[in-house]
Amino acid sequence: MGVEVAVRLPPLPSIRDIISLYKINALRKLSQNFLLDTRIIDRIVKTAGRIEDGYVCEVGPGPGGITRSILKRNPRRVIVIEKDKRFLPSLELLADASQGHMDIILGDVMSYKMDKVFPDDYCKPWDGPPPNIHLIGNLPFNVSTPLIIKWMKSISEKNSAWTYGRTKMTLTFQKEVAERLVAPISSDQRCRLSVMCQNWCKITHKFTIPGTAFLPKPEVDVGVVHFEPLVQPIINLPFEIVEKVVRCIFSFRQKYCVRGIETLFPKKIRVSFAKEMYEIAEVNPQTQPFRLNLEEFRRLCEAYKLICDRDPRLLKYNHRASKMELEEFEDLNNDLLSCNNEELGVLK
């Protein structure tokens, strides 16, 4: 792969001037805030690592501030995904100036699939070094958490941008969310998001951007977080099982973990099956969820799967479902209650 001629952007209006020229206002309903400080922007892009001759997908580029900094670091190509049509003129201006190194995709990153975005010769084996492919984004606050959970699922299934290997991400979040992502055991910030993301990625909170650097100024500061997918997750089970167990356990964050474990099972059997689950996992049922480590969550998820293997209908049980939906689990209750102790003991 030869290195192409470096991109030398011609003189362009500043991002502040672009915003004024095209009369673009940040929309509160989309949680938009524009980052104007070029020193901070360059620092975000530098955090992504070496992107020269690589492919970069920027999500939510807005008027193109971060995009300019990316282009100056000589990637082979930059793909930006933006859903707000108001930014098209400023992005098209930048694409024209990039000498063919930039593509614009008008769409919603929450539904956009990236499995065909990058060339096949950039693929790397999963257990090898990460590919020279990077996801970068100053994310709107209202999509950051659901998007990162969606991407954790893609990492677990090795699809979308992770078809190409362990693609790295450099993203912004509200400072509080950034702290949750990296929160250690027993931290006040540790939650479902902490466990889910730390299971599939090595996560680093690189630095914090003060809210004063944005226009308009948000009510919170912003954290820049770097993700590198792990070769092997701690909990190597289907995403749906891990997500369900972790979500249910953290639904009673300040109570003992047994309370959340019980919600994994229909009412008539939940006490006995919760007991079986934490006994198989060898986890103290009187541990608070945020004090459980990833190894303990692994054992709990594996125990839940073992129990569900006995009757896969349990996988579909949702304690928050409507009364009508829960009625279909009445027969399941009776079937499982009729199991004798010998059958239950096989799992232990």
N, C-alpha and C positions, 0 to 999 in steps of 0.2 A: 504494500500500500504506500504509494508516494504521497508526500505532503504537498498539498496544493498551495498556491500563492497566498500569502497572508492577506487577510482582509484589512484594507485601510479605508476606514469610513471618511467620506468628505465632511467638511464642516456642516453641522446640522444645528437647527434651533435647539435650545435647551428643553428639557422635559417640562419645565415650568412654562416656557414659551409655547410649547406644543399644546399644553392643557388650555392655555389662554387662547391660542390661535383657533383651535377647534371647539372652544367653549364646552369643554368636558368637565362636568361636575361629578365628584365621587358620590355614588348612590349609597345611602345608608342601608337600604333594603338588601343590597348585595355585599354589605360589609366592606366597601371599597375604601382604601386609604393609599395614597400615592407616596412612594418613597423618592425623595428628590436629592438627597445627599450622595454625591457620586463616590465619596470615600467609603461610605457604608455599603453602597451597592457593589463596589469593587471587592470589598471584603467578603460579602456573601458569595460572590462568584469564585473567589480564591479558595473559600472553604470547600467548594465542590471538588477540589483537587485538579489534577492535570486534565484539561479538556482539549488541548491542542490536537488537531487532526481527528477529534472524536465527534460523536453526535450528541447534541443536547436537545432535550425537549423541555421547553419552558411552559409551565402551566400558569394561566392568568397573567400574561405579560402587561396588560393594561396599556399605558401609553408607550411602553418600550424602554424604560430606564434600565432594567436589569439586562434586557436583550442587547443593548448597546455594549455593555460591559462584557457580555458573553462573546459577542462577535470580535471584540478587540483581542480576545485570547486565542484567536485562530482555530476555532473548531472547523471540522470539514463541513458540517451543516447544522443549522439551528431550525428546529420546528417549534412554532409557538401555537398553543391552543387557547383560544379566547372566545368566550360566548357573547360578549358585549360588542355589538356592531359599531358602537360609537368610536371604538378604538381602531377600526380598520384603516382610516386615512393615515393616522400616525404610524401604524405598523407597515402599511404599504410604502410609505416614504422611507422607512428603514430598510425594508426588503429591497427596494430599488437601489439603495445606497450600498447594499451588502454584496453586490457583484454576483448575485445568484446563489449566495450561501444561506438563504433564509426562506422558509416556507411558512405560510399562514394557514392554519386550520380554524375555521369558524365553527365552534361546537362546544359542547359541555364535557369537561374532563371527567365528570362523574359517570358518563356513559360511553366515553370514547375508548376504543380498544387500540392498544399500541403494538399488537403482535405482528403488524406488517409495516410499521413506520420506519424501521431501521434496516440496513442491508444485512443479508445473511452472513457476509464475511466478517461482520463485527461480533458474531456469536462466540462465546467462550463456554467451555464445560463448567457445570455448576460447581464442581470442586476445584476449579482453577481460579486464576485471578479474575476480578470483576472486569467486564468489558469496558471499553472506552465509550460508554454511553451513560448519560447523566440526566436525571430529572431535577429541575431547579424551579422553584416557584415562591413568590411572595403571595401566599394563599389568602383569599378572603376568609375571615374568621368563621363565617357561617358554613363553610364546606370543609374546613381543615380536618376535623375529627372524623366525619363519615368517610372522607376521601382516604385518610391514612388507614382506616380499618378495611376499606375496599382493597387498598393496595397490599395490605398484609395478607388478605385472602389470595390475591394474585401471586404474591411471593410463595405462599404455601403450595399453590398449584403450579408454580413455574409457568405462568402464562402472561399475556399482555407484555409489558416492557421486560418481564423476567423470562420470556422465551429465549432471550439472548444471553442469559447468565445472571449473575448477581449484581444487577444494575443498581447503582448507588443513587441516593436522593439527598438533596439539600433544600430544606423547606422552612418557611417561617410559620410560627404559631403564636397565639397569645402566650405571654410569658408563663402564665399559670398552666397552660396546656403543655408547654415545653418542659416545665418542671415535672408534670405528671408522667410524661414519656420516659424520663430518666430516673424516676423516683425509686430509691432502694427499698428493701424490706423494712417494715416498721415506720416508714416515712408517712407524715400526715397527707402527703400528696399521692401515695400509692393507690392505684385503682385498677379497674378492668383494662384501661388503655395501657397502663404500665406493663402489665403481665402479657397482654397480647403482642405488643410491639417488641418487648424484650425477648419474647420467645423466638421471634423470627429474625431479629436484627440486632446488630451492635449499634447502639444509639449514643450520640454525643451532642450535648447542648453546647454549641460552640461559643456563642456570645449573645448578649442582650442588646437590642436596639431601643433607645428611649422613644416613647411615644411622640416626643417633640420633633422627631426626624420625619414624621409623616404629615401629609396634607390630605384631609383635615386630621388634626391630632386625635388619635383614638384615646379612649379612657384608660388603656392599659399599655404596658411596654410589650415588646415583641421579642421572642426567642428564635434564634437561628439554630436549626437542628439537622444533624447529618446522620443518615441511615446507611448502613452497609449490611445486606442480608447475610445471615449465617449459612455456612455450608450445611450444617445439620441443626435443626431446631431442638430445643430442650424437650418439648412435647411434640413428638413426631407422629401426630394423629391428624385425621381430617379436620379442616378449619372449623366446620360446623360443630363438631363435638367439643373442641377446645373453647370456641366462642360461647357455646351454651353453658358449659360448666363454669367458666370464669364469670360470665355475666350473672348467672344465678347466685353464685357464692358472694359476689360483690353487691348484690341487690340488698344485702343486709350488712353493709360494710362495718358498722360499729358493733354488731352482735357476733356471737360465736359462729364459726363457719358452718356448723351443723344446720343452722336455720336456713341458710341458702341451699345447702345440699338437699334438704327435704323437699324444696320446691321443684326438684328435678323429677319427682315421682307423683303419681296420683295420690289423693288424700288418704285412701284406705290402706295404702301400703307404704306411705312415705316414711314413717318412723322406722319400720323394720328395714326398709331398703336403704335408707340413709345410713343406718347403723352398719349394715353390711358393707356399704361403700367405703366409709371411713375406716372400717376394720381391715378391709382388703388393702387399702392405701396406706395403712399404718400411720394415720394422721390424727392428731388430737382433736376431737370434735369441739373442744372449748378454746380453739385458737381463733383469733379475729382474722378476717380475710387478708388484711394488709400486712399481717405478720407471717403469712405463708410464703415460702420461697418457691422458685420455679420447679424445683425437684418435687416438692410436695404437691404442687398443682399437676405435675406430670403423673404422679401416682393416682391422684384423684380422677383425672381424665381417663386413665387406663382402667381404673376400677369401674367407672361409669360405662365405658365401652364393653367391658366384660359382662356387666349386668344386662346391657341392651342387646348383646349378642344372644342372650337367652330369649328375649322377646323384642325384636326390632321395632315393634310399635311404640316402645318407650321413647325412641328417638324423636317421635313427632309430638310427644306430650309437651304442652305449654301451659303452665299454671295460670297464665294471664288470659287464656282464651275465653271465649264466651261460654255461658252455661250449656248452650246447645252443643258446642264443639266438645266440651268436656264429657258429655254423656256417652260418647263413643268409647271412652276409656273405662266404663263400668264393667264391661265383660273382661277387660284386661285385668282390672282389679281382682275379680273373682278367680280368673285363671291363675294368676301369679300367687294369690293367697293359698291356692290349693296345692302349690308345690310343697313337697315335704322337705324336711330339714337336710336330708341327704343330698337332694338336688341342689339346694342352696349352697351347701358346703363344698361342692365341686370347684367353685370359683376361688376358694381360699387357698 
